[in-house]
Amino acid sequence: MLQCPLGSAINAVIKSLPGCRFSKTYHGWHIPADKKTYALLKKQLPPGWQITEIKDTVPAVAPAQVVTGTVSANAVIAFKQTRFTPLNAAALHELRLQLKLKGYSPNTIRTYSNEFSALLGRLANIYVNDLQPEHLKRYMLFCTTSLRLSENTLHSRLNALKFYWEQVLHKEKFFFEIPRPKKHLQLPGVFNQDEIAAIINSVSNKKHKAMLMLAYSAGLRVSEVVQLKTTAVDSRRMTIFISRAKGKKDRVVSLSPVMLVMLREYAREYKLEKGGYLFQGAASGLPYSIRSLQEVLLCAKKKAGILRPGGMHSLRHSFATHLVDKGTDVTMIQKLLGHNDIKTTMRYLHTSNKDLLKIVSPLDSLDLR
């Protein structure tokens, strides 16, 4: 259970978590008992907020209430808001202002603000601008050895500090002596084509089915699916125009003939507004909720009996992997996915089974009885 001051900024974050619900009995929020939800909670904490204590005092009233892993399923998680000195609060404001002026995405602004706030929360009355490289080096060592932060979190924290000193304070080569932790080479999670078919076939709602099919057929991010306008689909050129995607980049992806038939059936049933969102939400004129689409996939997986972990982004990974399986050139896949660096796309060579199927195991040549 999550307990926090009602009306505080953290309530909006908790309400956005998939599967959360408020308990009037215990005056707190129940969230699903999984590490992914807990990691999402910590990542989206507003600047200045942190988890202050975890107690195993709540009686079990329903299955899968609270996070598992390092926290038991019946834990009470409380929060507190860190109060910064006026100078450090001004430094946080300057960081956020510079990020907005440079046009960074809301997600990046939130991440950098949270990571910078983590440092400010440790400083007490020390002015952050007085810190020197050796201080930050010791701080990053503390984050690694004492806090045991993951490699990705350490990179995000270092990026936030680097941005502040170099882009806000304009200090050159301030981080030259601070090494970056080596990242874990994690392969993308993918579904096989039978699992994709089972997921899609388990959905009866035409809008939900169209969204899942579109995400897989064109390798779209979940945010790109819900933000699509009807004018983005060009049936003559058989293309879909993706506007201002991640990194504020436009790109053009191919429109599958099967997908076009599905979209036409969907458009006839839902009577879409010309120029409006392709997939409207509950409120007219607003796009479909990302969280709702994620829930659609979870329900479809459960109904189809798919146990393999993976969410909406796994449909994008599966799209790329299956193209590699079919022998599609990696540079073409790079364009379709909108990657700047070919190295990002090259990951899918490791998830493909195209070359693995050609390998004969030495076990197969043994004379076994």
Secondary structure, 3 states (H helix, E strand, C coil): CEECCCCCHHHHHHHCCCCCEEECCCCEEECCCCHHHHHHHHHCCCCCEEEEEEECCCCCCCCCCCCCCCCCCCCEEEEEECCCCHHHHHHHHHHHHHHHHCCCCHHHHHHHHHHHHHHHHHHCCCCHHHCCHHHHHHHHHHHHHCCCCCHHHHHHHHHHHHHHHHHHCCCCCCCCCCCCCCCCCCCCCCCCHHHHHHHHHCCCCHHHHHHHHHHHHHCCCHHHHHHCEHHHEECCCCEEEECCCCCCCCEEEECCHHHHHHHHHHHHHHCCCCCCECCECCCCCCECCHHHHHHHHHHHHHHHCCCCCCCHHHHHHHHHHHHHHCCCCHHHHHHHHCCCCHHHHHCHHHHCCCCHHHCCCHHHHCCCC
